[in-house]
């Protein structure tokens, strides 16, 4: 038989679903040729001498895998799923992971790309720290360009939590929302302004006041119990307007 081609056998296994171990068994190959086999052998042996041999083989094969790494995902997998703990292979996988992540950060041109680079980088690594900076920088640009309530809110939601960009986005979101509150003339507009304003913001509080005020007018204008119930349903939950609507319903109910 020709020299055993590990990569060819792995490709065959991936394409057919036949376990690599089964293919090797049929071909009469007993030698450990994959990271998975070396790892399994390490955990299977009972004496220290054999364990050290298996560990050395595991590290050797993992190093080969590290050399083949071309993506962040491959580097992450090599570190977490393949290399022995605290091994040379694991350390090299970390270096490569950080290097590839740094390239992702450098190439990031949008908030989405910067956020993705941040999430894919090793926690607290140089790459993740730089991704955090880039993410904030790109988000700040989005905040600056925001010209509507929707755009400011979107910039807020897309920014890194508690970042400078997110704080500035909230300020702008509140500012635009306040303008919307000033334009309110109906219960529908007040309710929408309240729901679209930042949580516990000045704009939200003012929208709620206006919503209640307009609802009180609806209650006052109601001429039937049904009309009072409609005003109740449209008023803020637990508001003064709802309480007055209940009284009006009772008065008009027959």
N, C-alpha and C positions, 0 to 999 in steps of 0.2 A: 504493500500500500504506500501511496505517496505520503510525504510528511503531513501530519495533521494540521489543518488550517483552522485555528480557533475562530477567527472572525467569520469564516465561511459557515462554520457550524452554528455560530450565534445567529447569523442572518437566517439560516434555515429554520432554526428554532423559533425565531420571531415571526417568520412568515407562516409556518405550519402549526405553531402552537405545541409542537412536540418538545418536551423538556430537553434541555441540552444534555443533562445527565443520561437520558435514554439514548440519545444519538451517539454519545461517546461510548456507552456500554455496548451498543450494537457494533460499533467500529473497533471495539477492543482497546479503547484508550483509557488507561487508568490514571495517567498523570493529571495533577491539578493544574488547570489552565485558566480558570476564571476567578475573579475576586470572590464571587458567591461561594464557590467550592472551597476556597482557602478559608473563608470565614467559617463555613460549616465545619470544616476539618478542625479548626482551632477550638471550637466549642464542643466538638465531639471527643477529642482525645482526653485521656485520663492522667497521663504523666507529664511532668514539667518539661522534659526533654523534647517530647513530641509536640507539645504545645508551643515551645519556642520555635521549632522548625516551621510549624504551621503559621505562626505569627509572622515569621520572616517572609514566608511565601506570600502571605496576605498583603504585607506591606509592599513587597516587590511588585506584585500584580497591580496593586492600587497606584503605585508610582507610574506604571505604564498608562493607566487610565487618566491620571492627572496630566500627563504629557499630551494626551489627545483632546483635552478640554478646549472648547472654543466658545462656550456660552456660559452665562451666569448660572443658568439652571443646571448645566452639567457640573459646574464647580460646586454648587450647593449639594448636589446629589453625591458627588465624590467625597465630600467632607462628612456629610451626615449618614449616608447609607452604605458607603463602601469602605472607607479607610479605617484602620484600627484606631482606637482612642489614643491620643497623644503620640501619634506616629509621625515619621518623616513625611509620609504620604499625606496625612491629614494636614500637617503644617503647610505643605506646598499647595494643597488644595485651597487652603485659606488665603494664601498669598495670591493665587490665581483668581480666586473669587473676588477679592478686593480690587485687583487690577482690572478685571472685566467690568466690575460695577463702576469703577471710576470712569471708564470709557462711556458707559451708559449715561452717567451723570453729565459728562462733558457734551455728549450728543443731544441731551434733552433740550427740546426747543419749546415744549408746551408744559402746562401744569400737569397734565395727565402723564406725560413721559417722566417728569421729575418725580412725581408721586410714585410711579411704578418703579423707578430706579431706587427710590428710598425704601420701598417695601421689599424689594428683591435683594438689597444689600445686607451683608452680615450686620447684626445688631451692634451698634456703638463703634462700627468700623470707620476708618477714614472716609470710605466711599459713602457711607450712610450720613455722616456729618456734612459732607459736601452736598449730598443730595438734598438734605434739609435746607441748606442755605439757598440752593438753586430753586427749590420748590417755593420758598418764601419770596425770592426775587421775582419769579414769574407770576406768582399770585398777586404781588404788589402792583405789577403792571395791569393785571386784570381789574384790580380794584380801581386803579387810576382811570381806566378806560370805561368803567361802568357808568351808564347814563340813565338807568331805570331801576326801579325797585327789584325787578326780576334779575337784572344783571348783577346788582350789588349782592343780592341774596345768593345767587349762584357762585359768585366769587367767594363769599363767606363759606359756603358749604364745601368748596373745592380746596380751600386753603388748609394748611397744616393746623391742627388744633392748638389753640392758645398762641399762635404765632403773631408777629407784628402785622402780617397781612390780614389775618382773620379779624384782629381787633379793629383795624382800619376799615375793613369791609363792613363790620357791624355798625360803625359810626356812619358810614355812607348809606347803608341800608336804612338805618333809622332816619337819617336826614331826608331821603327820598320818600320814606313812608309818611313822615310828618307833612310833606307837601300834599300827599294823597289825602290825608285826613282833612286838611284845609278845604279840599274840593268836595267833600262829602255832602250830599243832599238827600240821600235815601238810606233806608235801613239796609238794603242790599249792599250798597257801597261801603257803609260803615262796617258791616260784618266782614266783607272781603278785605278791607283795610286792616282790620284787627287780625284776621287770620294770616295775612301776608307780612305783617310787621314782625320784627325780632321779638323773641320771648322776653317778657318782663322789661320791655323798652318804653321810653317816653311816648313814642308813636303808638305803641299798642295800647297803652293806658288812655291816651287821648281818644283813640278810635273807639275804645270801649265806652268812654263817657258819652261820646257823640252817638254811638249805637243805642245806648240806653235812652238818651234824650229823644231821639227820633222815634224809638219804640213807644215811649210815653205818649207822644203825639198820636201815634196810631191807636193806642188804647183809648185815648180821649175821644178820638173821632169815631170809634166803633159804635154802631147803632144797634147791633144785635149781639147775642151771645156767641154766635158763630164768628162774627167779626172780631170780637174780643179774644176768642180762642186763636184766631189767625195771628193777631198781634202778639199773643202769648208765645206762640210757636216761633215767631220771628225774632223775639227779644233775646238778649243775652241770658244764658243759664243762671238762675238764681238772682237775677237783677231786680231793682225796684220796679221796673216796667212789667216784669212778669207777675210780681205780687199785685200790682194795681190791675193787671189784666184779669187775674183770678177774681178779685173783688167785683170788677165790671161784669164778668161772666155770671157771677152769682146774682148780681142786681138784675141782669137782663134775662136770666134763665127762666123759662116758664114750664 
